Amino acid sequence: MSPIAKRSTVKPEFLVINIGTGVHEGTSATVVGVAESMDAAKELIRKMRGSVTDKIVIAEKKAVITRAPVVELKESSESVLLNPK
């Protein structure tokens, strides 16, 4: 099976991540849950208990990368950091 065919059979995953008031390099965030669609991820946020006023990120999983001792990654996109350098 080709790599493209494999990707099309993988279920989409949307991570719901509580980033509090925002994140900086080196800070942690909390994964609230994982959903199979954007709408399901939004429903997870609606059902969160309490009066959460934090920022919530819905991130679609595009790749899971296992690091090896020698790593060279060149993927890039818009930063989620508050003050990227």
Secondary structure in CASP SS format (residue, H / E / C, confidence):
PFRMAT SS
TARGET T0000
AUTHOR 0000-0000-0000
METHOD secondary structure of the structure
MODEL  1
M C 1.00
S C 1.00
P H 1.00
I H 1.00
A H 1.00
K H 1.00
R H 1.00
S H 1.00
T H 1.00
V C 1.00
K C 1.00
P C 1.00
E C 1.00
F E 1.00
L E 1.00
V E 1.00
I E 1.00
N E 1.00
I E 1.00
G E 1.00
T C 1.00
G C 1.00
V C 1.00
H C 1.00
E C 1.00
G C 1.00
T C 1.00
S C 1.00
A C 1.00
T E 1.00
V E 1.00
V E 1.00
G E 1.00
V E 1.00
A E 1.00
E C 1.00
S C 1.00
M H 1.00
D H 1.00
A H 1.00
A H 1.00
K H 1.00
E H 1.00
L H 1.00
I H 1.00
R H 1.00
K C 1.00
M C 1.00
R C 1.00
G C 1.00
S C 1.00
V C 1.00
T C 1.00
D C 1.00
K E 1.00
I E 1.00
V E 1.00
I E 1.00
A E 1.00
E E 1.00
K C 1.00
K C 1.00
A C 1.00
V C 1.00
I C 1.00
T C 1.00
R C 1.00
A C 1.00
P C 1.00
V C 1.00
V C 1.00
E C 1.00
L C 1.00
K C 1.00
E C 1.00
S C 1.00
S C 1.00
E C 1.00
S C 1.00
V C 1.00
L C 1.00
L C 1.00
N C 1.00
P C 1.00
K C 1.00
END
